[in-house]
Amino acid sequence: MNSKIDVVRTPYADPDTLVQLAHDASADVRYWVALNPSTPPKTLARMASVETDQVLWAVAKNPSTPSEVLAQLATNDSKYVREAVAMNLNTSPDTLAQLAKDKDVFVRWAVPKNPHTPLDTLTILAKDVGWYVRRGVAENPNTPLSVLAELTMDEAGEVRRWVAKNPSTPPKLLMALSIDEKWEVREATAGNPSTPPETMNILAHDPQIEVRWAIAQNGYAPDEVLTRLAHDKSWQVREAVAGNPHTSPQTLAMLERQKSERDINIKESSHVDSIQTVASTIRTETSVNLD
């Protein structure tokens, strides 16, 4: 490998060395300089004015890039550069609000991914024509509860699923999502630690195995729900109950007894099958000899 690239890819590279290599003839070397968090902000600012899109993407991605430089890159022609700006934690609220109006759907999608996105910007993006953008709002833990409530009725099931997965979604909304027509939404609800016990109890009877499996894995599932699921017809669900760190010793002991009984039944069934096979073989051979 190029020894220069070895140097600039090191997260703790010497800043003076990075400043020097920022002028290197190789675009690959400059790319890694632009991506290195140890590169001084002044060097990143200079690179943002003279570099190729590939290197500019790295500058936009760098956690050491100043907000004013990111604001400059937010107007770049490359959607990939603008998307990287949208996800950078140093990007200012004003720049994020600007990018929320970007013509490219994936740039707008990246804005709610940023935990520093202002609440009013999230509210605007919740009405975006692109469901992928609305999904980003649905999964942001800072999204206002009133917006999450609106998104529980979104036409896109994937948006509702991410509302159900959001750790900030209140129990009342999770109760509503527990009867969603899409099993994927109910599964996400079943796995949310904020889902109330009474809702988990209802979901434990869901006809979809993935929903019951999600409940069985939920560390906040009540003991009575886990005990019920320990009798589930699906071995995947029972296995999930056994792996839940909050399953009671009594339920674990019952699962162990069930396993032993199943093993005995399987052995007995195999033994009977063997006897029947031998008997069938004897009858066949006897019939052949009589003929």
N, C-alpha and C positions, 0 to 999 in steps of 0.2 A: 504494500500500500504506500501511497505517496506520504513521505515523512512529514511534509507540511500539513497535510490533512490530519495526520495522527496528532499533531500538535494542536491544531485549531478545534478539533473535536473534543478535546479534553475540557470538561466543564470548569476546571480551575486553572485554565491556561493563563500565562502571564499577560496582563492587559497591554503592556508595552509591545510584546510580541504580536498580539492581535492587531494593534494599531498599525504596525509595520506590514503585516500580511494582508491588511484590508486593501492594499494597493497592488497585491499580487496579480500577475498576468492571468492566472488560472481562475476561471469563474467558479470552479468547484471549491477552491480554497476560500475565495471571498464569500461564497455561500455559507460555509461553515463558520467563518468569522462573524457574519451577520446573524447567525443563529446562536452563537455562543453568549450565554448570559454574562460572561466576564468582559465582554467587549464594552468599552466606555461609551456612554450615551452620545458624546460629541462625534465619535467615529460613526455610530449608527446614523446620526443625523446627516452626516456628510454622504454616507452610502445611500441614504434614501433619496438623494437628489441626482445621483449619477448612475445608478445600477440597472441591471436587467430585471425583468419581472420575477425571475426565479430568485434572485438575491433580494429583491424588494419583499417577496413573500416571507423570506427568512427574517428580514428586519421587522416586518409587521408581526411576526410570531414571537419575537424575542421579548421576554419579560422585562428587559432593561430598557426597552425603547421608550423614550419620553412621550407623554400624551400629545404634545404639540406636533411631534413627528408623525404620530399615528393619525392625527387629524389631517395632516398633509396627504398621507397615504390613503385615506378614506375616499379620496377623489380619483384614485388611480384607475386607469382603464381596465385593469385586470380584475375580474370578479374574485379570483382566488386571493389576491392581495387584500381586497376590501373585506372578504370573509374572515381572513386572518386578523384584520384590524378589529372586526366586530367581536372576536373572541378573546382579544388581549385584555387582561385585567387592568392595564394602565389607560385604556381608552376612556375618555371623558364621557359623562352623561350626554353632553351636547352632541358629541360625535356619534354616540350610539343612537340618539334620536334621529340624526341625519341618515344613518345607515338603515334605520327602520323603514325608510321611504325608498330604499334602493330598488332599482328596476329588476334586479335578479333575486329570485325566490330563495336561493341558498344563502345569499348574503343576509336577507331578512331573517331567515331561519337561524342564522348564527347569533343574531342580536339577543334573543331571549336565553341563549346558552350562557351569556355573560351574567354572572351574579350581581354586577354593578348596574345593570340596566334599570333605569328609573321606572317606578310603578306606572306612571302615566303612559310611558312608552309600551310597557307590557299590555296595558289596557287597549291601546290602539292596535297592537299586533294580534290581539285575540280576535279581531274581526278581519284579519287578513284573508284574502281570497285563497291563498295556498294553505291547505290543511297541514302541510308539513311545518309551516310557520306557527300555526295555532297549536300544533303538538308541542313545539318548543316552549310556548307559553304555559301549556298545561303541565309540563314537567318542572318548571321553575319553582323552587320552594318559596320564592318571594312574591309570587303572583297573588294579588289581592283575592280575598275569599269571594267577593262578589263576582269577580271574573271567573274563578274556578266554578262557581255555581252556574254561570252561563255556559261554560264549556262542558258541563255534564250533559247538556242537551245538544251538543254539537252533532252535526250530521255524519261526521267521520268517526267510525268506531275507534280508530287508532288514537284520536284526540281524547275521547272519553276514557280509553284505557290508561293514558298517561295521567289523567286527572286522578284515576283510581290508584295509581302508583305513587302519586305525589305525597310525601310525608307530611305536608302541610294541609292536606285535604281533611276537613273536619268530619267527625263521625256521622253527622246528619246527611252530608252529601254521599258518604260511603254507603250508607243504608240505601239511598236511592240507586246507586250504581250496582248494588248487589242483585238487583232484579233486571239488569240490562239484558237486552235480547242477545247481545254478543257474549259468548262464553269467555272470550279473551278479556273482556272488561270485568266480568265476574271473577275471573282468575286473579287479575291484578288487585281487585278489592279484597279477595281472600288472603292475599299475601301482605297487605298493608298493616303494619303494627297498630295503626290508629283505628282499625275497624272494630266496632264495639262487639262485646261477647255475644249479644243476642243475634247480631247479624252473622257472626261466625257460625253460630248454631244453625241458622237457616242454610248457609252455604255448605255446611257439612252434609246436607241432603241433596246437593246439586247433582243432577244426572251426569254432568260432565266430569270425567275422572280428573282432568287437569285442575279443576276448581277445588275438588276435595283434596288433591295432592298439595295444592298451595296452602290450604288451611292446615294440613298436617305438618307442614314445614314451618308455619308461623310460630315464632317463639312466644307470642302473646296469646296464643289460643288457650282457652280455659281447659282445665283438666277433664271436665265432663265431655267436652267436644273431642279431645284427643282419645278418650276412652271409647267413645262411640266409633271413631274412625279406626280404632284398633281392630274392629270387627268388619271393616270394609271388605267388600268382595274383591277389590283390587290389591294385589300384593305390593304394587308400587306405593299405594296410599299407606298400607300397613308398615312398609319399610320406612316411609317418611316419618311416621309416628315414632317408630323405634329410634330414628336418628335425631328426633327433636330433643334438645337438651333439657326441656321443661316437662317432658313426659314423666309422670310419677313412677316410682319403683313398682307399685302395684300393677300399673298398666304394662310396664316392661316385662314383669313376671308373667302376666297373662299372655303377652305376645310370644314369650319363650315357650310356654306350654302349648300354645297353638302350633308353633313350629314343630315341636316334638311330636305332637299328634299327627300333623300332616306327614311328617317323615315316616311314622309308623304306618299310616294309611297307604302311603306310596309303596313302602316295602311289601305290605300285605297284598296290595293290588298287583304288584310285580310278581309276587309268589304265585298268586292265583292265575295270572296270565301264563306263567311258565307251566303250571300244571295243565292248564287247558290246552296249551300248545303241544305238550307231550302227548296228552290224551288224543288230540286230533291226529297227531302223527301216527300213533298206534292204530287208530281206527282206519286210517288211510292204508297203512301197510297190510293190515289184516284183510281189508277188502280186496286189495291187489292179489294177495296170496290165495284167497278163496276163488277168485276168478281164474 
